[in-house]
Amino acid sequence: MDDDCCSAIVMNIKSESKHFFFQTVKISEIEGNMFRLKIDEASPLRARYKVPDVLMKDPTTQRLFVSQKEAGILALSSVNEDYKLQVTANPFQVVLQSKGETVLSMNSNGLLYFEHLQPPPSDRYTENEEAASDSSKRKQEDLGLWQEKFGTFLDIKAHGPSSVGMDFSLHGFDHVYGIPQHTETLLLKNTSDGDAYRLYNLDIFGHKIHDKIGIYGSVPLLLAHKPNRTSGIFWLNSSETLVDINTKAVTAKQRAVPLTDVRWMSESGIIDVFLLMGPTPFDIFKQFAQLTGTQALPPLFSLGYHQCRWNYEDEQDVKAVDAGFDEHDIPYDVIWLDIEHTDDKRYFTWDKKKFQNPRKMQEHLRKKKRKLVVIVDPHIKVDPMYTLYSEAKDKGYFVKDRNGQDFEGICWPGSSCYLDFTSPEVRKWYADQFAFKTYKGSTNILFVWNDMNEPSVFKGAELTMQKDAVHYNNWEHREVHNLYGFYQQMATAEGLIRRSSGKERPFVLTRSFFAGSQKYGAVWTGDNTAEWGYLKISIPMLLTISMAGISFCGADVGGFIGDPEPELLVRWYQAGAYQPFFRGHSNMESKRREPWLFGKKNTQIIREAIRERYVLLPYLYTLFYRAHTAAEPVMRPLWVEFPGKIETFGVENEYMLGKQVSSHPLEFELNVFEIWYDFRKFKRMEDPGTLKIPVTLENIPVFQRGGTVIPLKTAAGKSTEWMIDISYELHVALDTEACAIGELYLDDGHSFQYLHKKQFLYRKFTFRKNILTSRKLSARVKPIRETKEDKLGDLQIGNSWSVCIFLKSSSLRGWSVTGPCSPGKWSRHQACQSSGSIWMMLLVI
């Protein structure tokens, strides 16, 4: 190996067929405290698939220095000399150390494998060889590797078996997280006695709880944590992948220490793995975002409440549901239409009888300051009279079968073809379909829901596309499977941006996702069931997705399948109000469940939960800005905020919303490590340790962390647009030093003006020494995504503020407010009044 960062080690690997193959091993240090290992064939029969479009750019490498070179052993040092790598040639092994401590080792269990592409068996045997019985038997064994049966389906591997795999040992770690999506616990389990975790996007209706089978999305990112370090492994491979985990105790320096072995196995592709060295949880989030991008900043309306059902029947039904929210004084922002709104499942169309005037319906919603979301699935009805189908067929835009014909499968419309979103040309054409002149009946308040994009193929093997289907550039589906939904959401988001000439932010919800999907919108956990267990498991599922970079995530409130009992529905609304994506949804077999259909008392409780969500929006929007610019998860496990507290490492029944708020949707225990205040009663939680907090039907426990400032609205409106002129409120929760800090981000809530013209307001509030100050924050932030000094422009943010300060007693005296708050300055409007432990003041700008 040369001593620059782009050098590679080339070594001989002995195969089972007693031939020698060459593999290229490239190790590099990536700017931002990361390392990358790539293993590929030196001279393959054809190029192997390398995942495109997921990484933001080709990562910037840093120079590695050779510090020691012996026969078969190479020692490398990083630029800052904090990290050292020892590479052994035979057997191949890499050990990564930080300041003398071994953090991670690769192939220490010797499980590296790399199946090389070979000619078909028929090309490798002469007639004389075939005459021999042992050779004939060998040929049959080889043929078995080139084709595989799944029930009645035959998968023919045109280029033969090509799987890859490798093991990693995490030294000192026994808590590992990540690799969504599974209906599993927050902490990943030991798989040595059971099934491996599977990453393979599938449409699984009513997925089982505590099952390691892959469901709708896949992010091959694993995090490991111990009190003084967090590390990550990002396995960049989009084919079917299995992850085995084995945690055990080993003896080191005469004491038992934990060791977690993680084995990755993928059906095809190359080995391309990033080692994220942290060392803190937030460093890991930033490193992953540096590679795959940050969460797109959503339009403000999409953080409100969404009402969905399969299906709202017609325009009258939509208007009636919309009116019901006003009649019962319940805020909401978006009503959704499922597949029945189309003309016989032809997407980009409307049922001519049920939705005769979709533009008029949307104008009605616009006047109510609300939005519409419609479903657009990837399968296209086979119908020569259907313009979308005929045009795509003529252009050759569908995925092909192994014989070169358009792949056909069964889905909602019946016989369907599937657009090949892996093709840039297809994605561009698809994005153009969202233009107002093309998508008849659409307006700029219409947004999009991508469903069934694993892709789902009824009557297919595992209800998905056959692996030997053929995509753009002749890649088999097995190579790109987990990217299919990622690409559809990418194209959809681009279409919504393009229809506004690049001015307006899109909103796209997708069921299937991959690493980097956060750049294009939101995801949800899929077809859950109206049972308590699904409400409970939704919390670790959302936390896991959030840690994998996708902050904009949620679960269907009430459960998609079945009929929830009233208490379950109420509880789910209360939980959903404090989660990033908030949508009520149900299928066509379920009873109607609009929030006012469960009695007066339950309606009141649900109303209050949704109103709390709307009051919280300034804080939530600020958290999304942090996710967008600094890769901080909106919803996060306790251990992320308290990385040194071992007792938090497995907690999954409570979570943090940002740094300031702790929510407890189901349980009634609060782990008190600092000062906390009851968010509603302003009461301070006094005693350290674990407190038993009663959970009543009326509300779930929510707490504000001492030392924080939370911006809120003083009241909820009918929708987010109705709240522009509603005044703001600061909740100031003091710590032991009577100090607190917080932030507020505001922009117009819908455009890219914050990015292109820097029209936004970003302030830091500090309460210290009895003085509340406000100052610009952007100049002091070092975001992943660059921002400049804020400019308010034409932004309307309301005209009054109130401040609530939580403290232990009413002993605080003589505090004041100072500092700028554009467009005017803070000024005292009335005398400060105390009420128990709350101090309030009304401010005018």
Backbone hydrogen bonds, N-H to C=O, Kabsch-Sander energy under -0.5 kcal/mol:
donor,donor_aa,acceptor,acceptor_aa,energy
7,S,4,D,-1.4
9,I,25,V,-3.1
10,V,8,A,-0.5
11,M,9,I,-0.5
11,M,23,Q,-1.6
13,I,21,F,-2.7
15,S,13,I,-0.5
15,S,19,H,-2.4
18,K,15,S,-1.5
21,F,13,I,-2.3
23,Q,11,M,-1.8
24,T,40,D,-3.4
25,V,9,I,-2.8
25,V,23,Q,-0.6
26,K,24,T,-0.5
26,K,38,K,-2.9
27,I,25,V,-0.5
28,S,36,R,-2.3
29,E,62,Q,-0.8
30,I,34,M,-3.3
31,E,60,T,-3.1
33,N,30,I,-0.5
34,M,30,I,-1.8
35,F,275,L,-1.9
36,R,28,S,-3.0
37,L,273,V,-2.7
38,K,26,K,-2.5
39,I,271,I,-2.8
40,D,24,T,-1.9
42,A,22,F,-2.3
56,M,291,L,-3.3
62,Q,29,E,-2.8
65,F,77,S,-2.6
67,S,65,F,-0.7
67,S,75,A,-2.5
68,Q,75,A,-1.5
70,E,73,I,-2.9
72,G,70,E,-0.6
73,I,70,E,-1.2
74,L,87,V,-2.6
75,A,68,Q,-3.1
76,L,85,L,-3.3
77,S,65,F,-2.7
78,S,83,Y,-2.4
81,E,78,S,-1.0
84,K,97,Q,-2.0
85,L,76,L,-2.7
86,Q,95,V,-2.3
87,V,74,L,-3.5
87,V,85,L,-0.6
88,T,86,Q,-0.6
88,T,93,Q,-3.1
89,A,72,G,-2.9
93,Q,88,T,-2.0
94,V,106,M,-1.7
95,V,86,Q,-2.0
96,L,104,L,-3.3
97,Q,84,K,-2.9
97,Q,95,V,-0.5
98,S,101,E,-3.0
99,K,82,D,-2.7
101,E,98,S,-2.1
103,V,96,L,-2.4
103,V,101,E,-0.5
104,L,96,L,-1.6
105,S,169,S,-2.0
106,M,94,V,-3.3
107,N,167,D,-3.0
110,G,107,N,-1.1
113,Y,165,G,-2.2
115,E,163,S,-2.9
116,H,114,F,-0.5
118,Q,159,H,-0.6
123,D,120,P,-1.7
124,R,121,P,-1.6
125,Y,121,P,-0.5
130,E,126,T,-2.2
131,A,127,E,-1.3
132,A,128,N,-0.9
132,A,129,E,-0.8
136,S,132,A,-2.4
137,K,133,S,-2.4
138,R,134,D,-2.0
139,K,135,S,-2.4
140,Q,136,S,-2.0
141,E,137,K,-2.1
142,D,138,R,-2.3
143,L,139,K,-2.6
144,G,140,Q,-1.7
145,L,141,E,-0.8
145,L,142,D,-1.2
146,W,142,D,-0.9
146,W,143,L,-0.6
147,Q,143,L,-0.8
148,E,155,D,-2.4
150,F,153,F,-2.9
153,F,150,F,-2.2
155,D,148,E,-3.5
155,D,153,F,-0.6
156,I,154,L,-0.7
157,K,146,W,-3.1
157,K,155,D,-0.6
158,A,156,I,-1.1
160,G,157,K,-1.6
162,S,267,E,-0.6
164,V,266,S,-2.4
165,G,113,Y,-2.2
166,M,264,W,-2.1
168,F,262,V,-2.7
169,S,105,S,-3.1
170,L,168,F,-0.5
170,L,260,T,-3.2
171,H,103,V,-1.7
171,H,169,S,-0.7
172,G,258,P,-2.3
173,F,170,L,-1.0
174,D,225,H,-0.5
175,H,225,H,-0.5
177,Y,223,L,-3.0
179,I,221,L,-3.1
183,T,211,D,-0.7
184,E,182,H,-1.8
188,L,176,V,-2.9
191,T,245,I,-3.0
192,S,245,I,-0.6
194,G,191,T,-1.8
197,Y,243,V,-2.4
198,R,212,K,-2.6
199,L,241,T,-3.4
200,Y,198,R,-0.7
202,L,215,I,-2.1
204,I,202,L,-1.0
205,F,203,D,-0.6
206,G,527,D,-1.0
207,H,204,I,-1.0
207,H,527,D,-0.5
210,H,183,T,-2.9
211,D,183,T,-0.8
215,I,181,Q,-1.4
218,S,513,F,-2.3
219,V,180,P,-2.6
221,L,219,V,-2.5
222,L,233,I,-2.6
223,L,177,Y,-2.4
224,A,231,S,-2.9
225,H,175,H,-2.5
226,K,229,R,-2.6
229,R,226,K,-1.8
230,T,279,P,-1.9
231,S,224,A,-2.6
232,G,276,L,-2.6
233,I,222,L,-2.6
234,F,274,F,-2.7
235,W,220,P,-2.4
235,W,233,I,-0.6
236,L,234,F,-0.9
236,L,272,D,-2.4
237,N,235,W,-1.5
241,T,199,L,-1.8
242,L,265,M,-3.0
243,V,197,Y,-2.6
244,D,263,R,-2.5
246,N,261,D,-2.5
248,K,259,L,-2.6
250,V,257,V,-3.2
252,A,250,V,-0.5
252,A,255,R,-3.1
255,R,252,A,-0.8
257,V,250,V,-3.4
259,L,248,K,-2.7
260,T,170,L,-2.1
261,D,246,N,-3.0
261,D,259,L,-0.5
262,V,168,F,-3.2
263,R,244,D,-2.6
264,W,166,M,-2.6
264,W,262,V,-0.5
265,M,242,L,-2.3
266,S,164,V,-2.9
267,E,240,E,-2.2
270,I,49,Y,-0.5
271,I,39,I,-1.8
272,D,270,I,-0.8
273,V,37,L,-2.6
274,F,234,F,-2.7
275,L,35,F,-3.4
276,L,232,G,-2.5
276,L,274,F,-0.7
277,M,33,N,-1.9
277,M,275,L,-0.6
284,I,280,T,-1.9
285,F,281,P,-2.1
286,K,282,F,-1.9
287,Q,283,D,-2.5
288,F,284,I,-2.6
289,A,285,F,-2.0
290,Q,286,K,-2.3
291,L,287,Q,-1.3
292,T,288,F,-2.9
293,G,289,A,-2.6
295,Q,627,A,-0.8
296,A,518,Q,-2.7
300,L,749,G,-2.6
302,S,299,P,-1.3
303,L,300,L,-2.0
304,G,301,F,-1.8
306,H,582,F,-2.0
307,Q,334,V,-3.0
308,C,306,H,-0.6
308,C,584,G,-2.3
310,W,586,S,-2.6
311,N,309,R,-1.0
312,Y,309,R,-0.7
313,E,311,N,-0.5
315,E,354,K,-2.0
318,V,314,D,-2.2
319,K,315,E,-2.3
320,A,316,Q,-2.3
321,V,317,D,-2.5
322,D,318,V,-2.5
323,A,319,K,-2.5
324,G,320,A,-1.9
325,F,321,V,-1.5
326,D,322,D,-1.2
327,E,323,A,-2.9
328,H,324,G,-2.0
329,D,326,D,-1.1
330,I,325,F,-2.9
332,Y,718,K,-2.2
333,D,305,Y,-2.7
334,V,305,Y,-1.5
335,I,371,K,-2.0
336,W,307,Q,-2.2
337,L,373,V,-2.5
338,D,309,R,-0.6
341,H,338,D,-1.9
342,T,339,I,-1.5
343,D,346,R,-0.7
344,D,342,T,-1.4
346,R,343,D,-0.7
347,Y,345,K,-0.8
349,T,346,R,-0.8
351,D,341,H,-2.9
355,F,351,D,-2.5
361,M,357,N,-2.0
362,Q,358,P,-2.3
363,E,359,R,-2.4
364,H,360,K,-2.0
365,L,361,M,-1.8
366,R,362,Q,-2.8
367,K,363,E,-2.2
368,K,364,H,-1.0
369,K,366,R,-1.9
370,R,365,L,-2.3
371,K,333,D,-2.8
372,L,445,I,-2.5
373,V,335,I,-2.0
374,V,447,F,-2.5
375,I,337,L,-1.3
376,V,449,W,-2.9
380,I,417,C,-3.4
382,V,415,S,-2.6
383,D,381,K,-1.0
386,Y,383,D,-2.5
387,T,385,M,-0.7
390,S,386,Y,-2.7
391,E,387,T,-2.6
392,A,388,L,-2.1
393,K,389,Y,-2.7
394,D,390,S,-2.3
395,K,391,E,-1.8
396,G,392,A,-0.6
396,G,393,K,-0.9
397,Y,392,A,-2.9
399,V,418,Y,-3.0
400,K,470,V,-2.6
401,D,405,Q,-3.5
404,G,401,D,-2.2
407,F,399,V,-3.1
409,G,416,S,-2.5
410,I,458,F,-1.0
411,C,414,G,-2.2
414,G,411,C,-2.6
416,S,409,G,-3.0
417,C,380,I,-2.5
418,Y,407,F,-0.6
419,L,378,P,-1.3
420,D,397,Y,-2.7
421,F,419,L,-1.4
423,S,420,D,-1.8
427,R,423,S,-2.3
428,K,424,P,-2.2
429,W,425,E,-2.2
430,Y,426,V,-2.9
431,A,427,R,-2.6
432,D,428,K,-1.6
433,Q,429,W,-0.7
433,Q,430,Y,-1.3
434,F,431,A,-1.4
435,A,432,D,-1.5
438,T,435,A,-1.1
439,Y,435,A,-3.2
440,K,438,T,-1.5
442,S,439,Y,-1.8
446,L,443,T,-1.7
447,F,372,L,-2.6
448,V,507,F,-1.7
449,W,374,V,-2.1
450,N,509,L,-3.5
451,D,449,W,-0.7
456,S,452,M,-2.2
457,V,463,L,-1.7
458,F,410,I,-2.5
460,G,457,V,-2.0
463,L,460,G,-2.5
464,T,461,A,-1.3
465,M,455,P,-0.6
469,A,466,Q,-1.7
470,V,400,K,-3.2
471,H,475,W,-3.4
474,N,471,H,-1.5
475,W,472,Y,-1.2
477,H,469,A,-2.6
478,R,467,K,-2.0
479,E,476,E,-1.4
480,V,476,E,-0.8
480,V,477,H,-0.6
481,H,477,H,-1.6
482,N,238,S,-2.1
483,L,480,V,-2.6
484,Y,480,V,-0.6
484,Y,481,H,-1.5
487,Y,483,L,-2.4
488,Q,484,Y,-1.8
489,Q,485,G,-2.5
490,M,486,F,-2.0
491,A,487,Y,-2.3
492,T,488,Q,-2.5
493,A,489,Q,-2.8
494,E,490,M,-2.1
495,G,491,A,-2.0
496,L,492,T,-2.1
497,I,493,A,-2.1
498,R,494,E,-2.7
499,R,495,G,-1.9
500,S,496,L,-0.6
500,S,497,I,-1.0
501,S,498,R,-1.9
502,G,497,I,-2.6
503,K,500,S,-1.0
505,R,750,H,-2.7
509,L,448,V,-1.8
510,T,522,A,-2.4
511,R,450,N,-1.5
517,S,514,F,-2.3
519,K,516,G,-1.9
520,Y,517,S,-2.1
521,G,517,S,-0.6
522,A,508,V,-2.3
523,V,552,F,-2.2
524,W,510,T,-0.9
525,T,554,G,-1.5
528,N,526,G,-1.9
530,A,561,I,-3.1
531,E,529,T,-2.5
534,Y,531,E,-0.9
535,L,531,E,-1.3
536,K,532,W,-2.4
537,I,533,G,-2.5
538,S,534,Y,-1.2
539,I,535,L,-0.6
539,I,536,K,-1.0
541,M,537,I,-1.9
542,L,538,S,-2.4
543,L,539,I,-2.4
544,T,540,P,-2.3
545,I,541,M,-2.1
546,S,542,L,-2.5
547,M,543,L,-2.2
548,A,544,T,-0.9
548,A,545,I,-0.5
549,G,546,S,-1.6
550,I,545,I,-1.7
551,S,549,G,-1.1
553,C,551,S,-1.8
554,G,523,V,-1.0
557,V,583,R,-2.9
559,G,556,D,-1.6
561,I,528,N,-2.1
569,L,565,E,-2.2
570,V,566,P,-2.6
571,R,567,E,-2.7
572,W,568,L,-2.5
573,Y,569,L,-2.2
574,Q,570,V,-2.2
575,A,571,R,-2.3
576,G,572,W,-3.2
577,A,573,Y,-1.9
578,Y,575,A,-1.6
579,Q,576,G,-1.7
581,F,553,C,-2.1
582,F,304,G,-0.5
583,R,581,F,-0.6
584,G,306,H,-2.5
585,H,557,V,-1.2
587,N,560,F,-2.1
590,S,587,N,-1.5
597,L,594,E,-2.2
603,T,599,G,-2.4
604,Q,600,K,-2.1
605,I,601,K,-2.0
606,I,602,N,-2.6
607,R,603,T,-2.7
608,E,604,Q,-2.2
609,A,605,I,-2.1
610,I,606,I,-2.5
611,R,607,R,-2.6
612,E,608,E,-2.4
613,R,609,A,-1.6
614,Y,610,I,-1.8
615,V,611,R,-2.5
616,L,612,E,-1.8
617,L,614,Y,-0.9
619,Y,616,L,-0.9
619,Y,711,P,-0.7
620,L,616,L,-2.2
621,Y,617,L,-3.3
622,T,618,P,-1.6
623,L,619,Y,-2.1
624,F,620,L,-2.0
625,Y,621,Y,-1.8
626,R,622,T,-2.0
627,A,623,L,-2.3
628,H,624,F,-2.3
629,T,625,Y,-2.3
630,A,626,R,-2.9
631,A,627,A,-1.0
632,E,626,R,-1.0
636,R,656,M,-2.7
639,W,648,T,-0.6
640,V,637,P,-1.0
641,E,637,P,-0.8
641,E,638,L,-0.9
642,F,638,L,-2.1
645,K,642,F,-1.8
646,I,644,G,-0.9
648,T,645,K,-2.1
649,F,646,I,-1.6
651,V,648,T,-1.4
655,Y,663,S,-1.8
656,M,636,R,-3.0
657,L,661,V,-3.1
658,G,634,V,-2.1
658,G,656,M,-0.7
661,V,657,L,-1.3
662,S,703,F,-2.5
663,S,655,Y,-2.5
664,H,701,P,-1.9
666,L,653,N,-0.7
667,E,653,N,-0.6
670,L,691,L,-2.2
672,V,670,L,-0.9
672,V,689,G,-3.9
673,F,671,N,-0.8
676,W,685,M,-0.6
677,Y,704,Q,-2.5
678,D,683,K,-3.4
679,F,702,V,-2.7
682,F,678,D,-2.1
685,M,676,W,-3.3
686,E,684,R,-0.8
689,G,672,V,-2.1
691,L,670,L,-2.6
691,L,689,G,-0.6
693,I,668,F,-4.3
693,I,691,L,-0.7
696,T,694,P,-0.6
696,T,699,N,-0.9
699,N,696,T,-0.6
703,F,662,S,-2.6
704,Q,677,Y,-2.9
705,R,660,Q,-3.2
706,G,675,I,-3.6
707,G,733,A,-2.8
708,T,705,R,-0.8
708,T,733,A,-1.2
709,V,741,I,-1.7
710,I,731,H,-2.3
712,L,729,E,-3.1
713,K,615,V,-2.3
714,T,727,S,-2.4
722,W,719,S,-0.5
723,M,720,T,-1.5
724,I,721,E,-1.0
726,I,723,M,-1.1
728,Y,800,S,-2.0
729,E,712,L,-2.8
730,L,802,S,-2.7
731,H,710,I,-2.8
731,H,729,E,-0.5
732,V,730,L,-0.7
732,V,804,C,-4.2
733,A,708,T,-3.0
733,A,731,H,-0.7
734,L,732,V,-0.6
734,L,806,F,-2.0
735,D,739,C,-1.8
738,A,735,D,-1.9
740,A,767,F,-1.8
741,I,707,G,-1.7
742,G,765,F,-2.0
743,E,709,V,-0.5
744,L,763,R,-2.1
746,L,761,L,-2.8
752,F,503,K,-2.1
755,L,752,F,-1.1
756,H,752,F,-2.9
757,K,753,Q,-1.8
759,Q,753,Q,-1.7
760,F,758,K,-1.2
760,F,791,K,-0.7
761,L,746,L,-3.2
763,R,744,L,-2.6
764,K,775,R,-2.6
765,F,742,G,-3.0
766,T,773,T,-2.2
767,F,740,A,-3.4
768,R,766,T,-0.6
768,R,771,I,-2.3
771,I,768,R,-1.3
772,L,816,S,-3.0
773,T,766,T,-2.9
773,T,771,I,-0.6
774,S,818,T,-0.8
775,R,764,K,-1.7
777,L,762,Y,-1.7
778,S,762,Y,-0.5
780,R,777,L,-2.0
781,V,777,L,-0.6
781,V,778,S,-1.0
784,I,629,T,-3.2
785,R,629,T,-1.2
786,E,784,I,-0.6
791,K,758,K,-1.8
795,L,792,L,-2.2
797,I,795,L,-0.6
801,W,843,L,-3.5
802,S,728,Y,-1.9
803,V,841,M,-2.2
804,C,730,L,-3.7
805,I,839,W,-2.0
806,F,732,V,-4.4
806,F,804,C,-0.5
807,L,837,S,-1.3
812,L,809,S,-0.5
816,S,770,N,-2.5
818,T,772,L,-3.0
821,C,824,G,-1.6
824,G,821,C,-1.4
826,W,819,G,-1.2
829,H,842,L,-1.4
830,Q,842,L,-0.5
833,Q,840,M,-1.5
835,S,838,I,-2.4
837,S,835,S,-0.6
838,I,835,S,-1.5
839,W,805,I,-1.4
840,M,833,Q,-1.9
841,M,803,V,-1.2
843,L,801,W,-4.7
844,V,827,S,-0.9
845,I,799,N,-0.9
